[in-house]
């Protein structure tokens, strides 16, 4: 019983070893190349996922490649711009294996394992990427780094780097497509500036900002001067209009005052007296007590002895004409007013 069990276990082990040696699997993210005595044809490529059979080694061997996108970094590379400025560039590329047969034929000399093939391919890709980074020499620093929105040519540079990377040929005049490789993208992860270049860039940026500030300040001054000129012109126009209006008012007042002035010139003493009477008439009400010296103009007429002092001085009281007495004047009657015309049909 124990012997039969041992034979069964040995048979199972042998079957497992045979299955391992005679079969292989391909995942959906992989492609495989099955070689016979180191040679492969298009029928040797297995792209569909599943279980496949092969002859035991060394008759047939299988090399599996991952068809997913891979990343390759290029460390700091010193480049020269068109205006002779030195910059350091860190670039990258993403790639994948699209033709496993060509990839195997190109890099199988590096070893039997796929990792060794990847390492040899990355050496070629790194050289191509280094050559693509040389496209920086076609641009100046001002074109790459600018303060104007959308003015930088970095996207254009990366597009040219990608085209150069794809079309780059090696010493055997082979391109990436001949390697069985597809380039997905090419770009720059970082651009480093040496200290002297950084200072020059900052100085140029500062000069650009100062120039922009001067332009804005000049525009502001021009607008301010235009506003001041307009305000001055408006002020002169308003002043001229006001002066003309005032002159018209003065002229009208002079015209209206001319008959009164002529009348006052006929009897100036009466005119002064009437002004005094008008002043007294417009004094505050009786409830107010106002104490003023009699020496003020017009107030001497309020003194009780005003009439006697005037007669004693030998002066005639203004308004004592046409039979009018000083009492009539004091009652506010105007001696210059012409007597009213008699009613119609009355006695003359």
C-alpha positions in Angstrom: 0.0 0.0 0.0 2.8 2.4 0.9 4.6 1.5 -2.3 1.6 2.3 -4.4 1.2 5.7 -2.7 4.9 6.5 -3.3 4.5 5.6 -7.0 1.4 7.8 -7.2 3.1 10.8 -5.6 6.2 10.3 -7.9 3.9 10.2 -10.9 2.1 13.4 -9.9 5.5 15.1 -9.4 6.7 14.0 -12.8 3.4 15.2 -14.4 3.8 18.6 -12.7 7.4 18.9 -13.9 6.4 17.9 -17.4 3.5 20.4 -17.4 5.8 23.1 -16.1 8.4 22.3 -18.8 5.9 21.9 -21.6 3.4 24.7 -21.0 3.4 28.4 -20.4 0.8 31.1 -19.8 0.4 34.5 -21.3 -1.4 37.2 -19.2 -3.6 39.9 -20.8 -0.8 42.5 -20.1 1.9 40.4 -21.8 3.1 39.1 -25.1 5.4 36.0 -25.5 8.0 34.9 -28.0 8.5 31.1 -28.2 11.9 30.3 -29.8 13.1 27.0 -31.2 16.8 26.6 -30.8 17.0 30.4 -30.3 15.1 31.2 -33.5 11.7 32.8 -33.7 9.2 33.6 -36.5 6.0 35.6 -36.6 4.1 32.4 -35.7 6.2 32.2 -32.5 4.6 35.3 -31.0 1.7 34.8 -28.7 -0.3 38.0 -28.0 -3.6 36.5 -26.8 -3.8 35.6 -23.1 -4.1 31.9 -22.3 -2.3 28.5 -21.8 0.2 27.4 -24.5 2.4 24.3 -25.1 6.1 24.2 -25.9 8.8 21.7 -26.2 11.0 21.3 -23.1 14.1 23.3 -22.8 16.6 23.6 -24.5 14.5 22.8 -27.6 12.1 25.7 -27.1 12.3 28.6 -24.8 9.7 31.4 -24.0 10.5 35.1 -23.4 7.6 37.1 -22.0 7.4 40.9 -22.4 5.1 43.3 -20.5 3.2 45.4 -23.0 2.2 48.1 -20.5 3.7 51.6 -20.7 7.1 52.0 -19.1 8.8 55.1 -17.8 12.4 56.1 -18.5 14.0 59.1 -16.7 16.9 61.0 -18.0 18.9 62.6 -15.3 20.5 66.1 -15.4 21.8 66.9 -18.9 23.5 70.2 -19.6 22.2 72.0 -22.7 23.0 75.2 -24.4 20.3 77.6 -25.5 20.3 79.6 -28.7 21.5 82.7 -26.8 24.4 80.8 -25.3 22.8 80.3 -21.9 23.6 77.1 -20.0 20.7 75.2 -18.5 20.3 71.7 -16.9 17.4 69.6 -18.1 15.7 66.5 -16.6 13.7 64.7 -19.3 11.5 61.6 -19.5 9.9 59.4 -22.0 7.2 56.7 -21.8 7.3 53.7 -24.1 6.0 50.2 -24.5 6.7 47.0 -26.5 4.4 46.8 -29.5 6.2 44.2 -31.6 7.6 41.4 -29.4 9.3 39.6 -32.3 11.3 42.7 -33.4 12.1 43.6 -29.8 13.4 40.1 -29.2 15.5 40.0 -32.4 17.0 43.4 -31.5 17.9 42.9 -27.9 18.1 39.1 -27.3 21.8 39.3 -27.5 21.8 41.0 -24.1 20.7 37.7 -22.4 17.9 35.2 -22.0 15.7 37.1 -19.5 13.3 39.9 -20.5 14.8 42.3 -17.8 18.1 42.2 -19.6 16.4 43.0 -22.9 14.6 46.0 -21.2 18.0 47.2 -19.8 19.6 47.1 -23.3 16.5 48.9 -24.8 16.7 51.6 -22.2 20.3 52.3 -23.1 19.2 53.0 -26.7 16.2 55.0 -25.6 18.3 57.1 -23.3 20.6 58.0 -26.1 17.7 59.0 -28.3 16.2 61.0 -25.5 19.5 62.8 -25.0 19.5 63.7 -28.6 15.9 64.9 -28.4 16.8 67.2 -25.5 19.3 68.9 -27.8 16.3 70.6 -29.4 16.6 73.2 -26.6 19.5 74.8 -28.6 17.0 76.1 -31.1 15.3 78.3 -28.5 16.4 81.3 -26.5 15.9 81.8 -22.8 13.3 84.5 -23.4 11.3 82.2 -25.6 11.3 79.4 -23.0 10.7 81.6 -19.9 8.5 84.6 -20.3 6.1 86.5 -18.1 3.5 86.8 -20.9 0.6 84.4 -20.5 0.8 81.8 -23.2 4.0 83.2 -24.6 6.3 80.4 -23.5 7.4 77.9 -26.2 7.9 75.0 -23.8 4.9 73.0 -25.3 6.3 73.6 -28.8 9.8 72.4 -27.6 8.3 69.2 -26.1 6.4 68.5 -29.3 9.7 68.8 -31.3 11.5 66.6 -28.7 8.9 63.9 -29.3 9.2 64.1 -33.1 13.0 63.9 -32.8 12.8 61.1 -30.3 10.6 59.0 -32.7 12.7 59.7 -35.8 16.1 59.3 -34.0 18.3 56.7 -35.8 21.1 54.7 -34.3 24.3 53.6 -36.0 22.5 50.8 -37.9 20.0 53.5 -39.2 17.2 52.0 -37.1 14.4 53.9 -35.5 12.2 53.0 -32.6 9.7 51.3 -34.8 12.5 49.0 -36.0 13.0 48.1 -32.3 9.4 47.0 -31.9 9.0 50.0 -29.5 6.3 52.7 -29.5 7.0 56.1 -27.9 4.0 57.3 -26.0 5.2 60.7 -24.7 8.3 62.8 -24.2 8.7 65.8 -22.0 10.8 67.6 -19.4 10.3 67.1 -15.7 12.6 70.0 -14.5 14.8 72.7 -15.9 17.5 73.9 -13.6 19.4 77.2 -14.1 23.0 77.8 -12.9 23.4 80.6 -10.4 24.7 83.1 -13.0 21.9 82.2 -15.4 19.3 82.5 -12.7 20.6 86.0 -11.8 20.4 87.0 -15.5 16.9 85.6 -15.8 15.7 87.5 -12.7 17.4 90.7 -13.9 15.6 90.4 -17.3 12.3 89.7 -15.6 12.8 92.6 -13.2 13.7 94.9 -16.2 10.5 93.7 -18.0 8.4 94.4 -14.9 9.9 97.8 -14.5 9.3 98.6 -18.2 5.7 97.5 -17.8 5.3 99.7 -14.7 6.8 102.7 -16.5 4.4 102.2 -19.4 1.4 101.9 -17.0 2.6 105.0 -15.1 3.0 106.9 -18.3 -0.5 106.0 -19.4 -1.8 107.1 -16.0 0.0 110.4 -16.2 -1.4 111.0 -19.7 -4.9 110.2 -18.6 -4.5 112.4 -15.5 -3.2 115.3 -17.7 -6.2 114.9 -20.0 -8.6 115.0 -17.1 -6.8 118.1 -15.7 -7.0 119.8 -19.1 -10.7 119.0 -19.5 -11.4 120.3 -15.9 -9.5 123.5 -16.7 -11.3 124.0 -19.9 -14.7 123.4 -18.2 -13.7 125.8 -15.4 -12.7 128.5 -17.8 -16.0 128.0 -19.8 -18.1 128.2 -16.6 -16.2 131.2 -15.3 -16.6 133.0 -18.6 -20.3 132.2 -18.6 -20.7 133.4 -15.0 -18.8 136.6 -15.7 -20.9 137.3 -18.8 -24.1 136.6 -16.8 -22.9 138.9 -13.9 -22.1 141.6 -16.4 -25.5 141.3 -17.9 -27.1 141.5 -14.4 -24.9 144.6 -13.6 -25.9 146.2 -16.9 -29.5 145.5 -16.2 -29.2 146.8 -12.7 -27.5 150.0 -14.0 -30.3 150.5 -16.5 -33.0 150.0 -13.9 -31.2 152.2 -11.3 -30.6 155.1 -13.8 -34.0 156.8 -13.2 -33.6 156.5 -9.5 -30.1 157.9 -9.6 -31.3 160.8 -11.7 -34.1 161.4 -9.2 -31.6 161.2 -6.3 -29.3 163.6 -8.0 -32.0 166.2 -8.1 -32.2 166.3 -4.3 -29.4 164.3 -2.6 -30.2 165.5 0.9 -33.7 164.3 0.6 -32.4 160.9 -0.7 -30.2 160.6 2.4 -33.1 161.5 4.6 -35.4 159.0 3.0 -32.8 156.3 3.5 -32.7 157.2 7.2 -36.4 157.0 7.4 -36.5 153.6 5.7 -33.8 152.4 8.2 -35.9 153.5 11.1 -39.1 151.9 9.7 -37.4 148.6 9.4 -36.0 148.6 13.0 -37.0 145.6 15.3 -40.4 145.5 17.0 -41.2 147.4 20.2 -40.5 144.3 22.3 -36.8 144.7 21.6 -34.7 147.3 23.3 -31.8 148.5 21.2 -29.4 151.0 22.7 -27.2 152.8 20.1 -25.4 156.1 20.1 -27.1 159.0 18.3 -23.9 159.6 16.3 -24.7 156.7 14.0 -26.0 157.7 10.6 -29.8 158.0 10.7 -30.2 157.9 14.4 -29.9 161.7 15.0 -33.3 162.1 13.5 -34.8 160.2 16.6 -33.6 162.9 19.0 -36.3 165.1 20.4 -34.4 168.3 19.6 -33.6 167.2 16.1 -36.0 169.8 14.5 -34.8 172.7 16.8 -31.2 171.9 16.3 -31.7 171.8 12.6 -33.5 175.2 12.6 -31.0 176.7 15.0 -28.2 175.6 12.6 -30.0 177.5 9.8 -30.6 174.3 7.8 -33.7 173.4 6.0 -35.1 170.1 6.7 -35.2 167.9 3.6 -38.7 167.4 2.3 -40.0 170.7 3.5 -41.3 171.5 0.1 -44.7 171.8 -1.6 -46.2 172.7 1.7 -45.1 169.5 3.4 -43.9 169.7 7.0 -41.3 167.6 8.7 -44.2 165.9 10.5 -45.4 164.6 7.2 -41.9 163.2 6.5 -41.7 161.6 9.9 -45.1 159.9 9.2 -43.4 158.2 6.3 -44.9 160.3 3.5 -42.6 160.8 0.5 -42.5 164.5 -0.4 -41.1 163.5 -3.8 -44.2 161.6 -4.7 -46.4 163.5 -7.0 -49.9 164.4 -5.7 -52.7 162.1 -6.8 -54.8 163.2 -9.7 -58.2 164.5 -8.7 -61.3 162.3 -9.3 -63.2 162.8 -12.5 -65.9 165.4 -12.1 -64.5 166.8 -8.9 -63.3 170.3 -8.1 -60.0 171.5 -9.5 
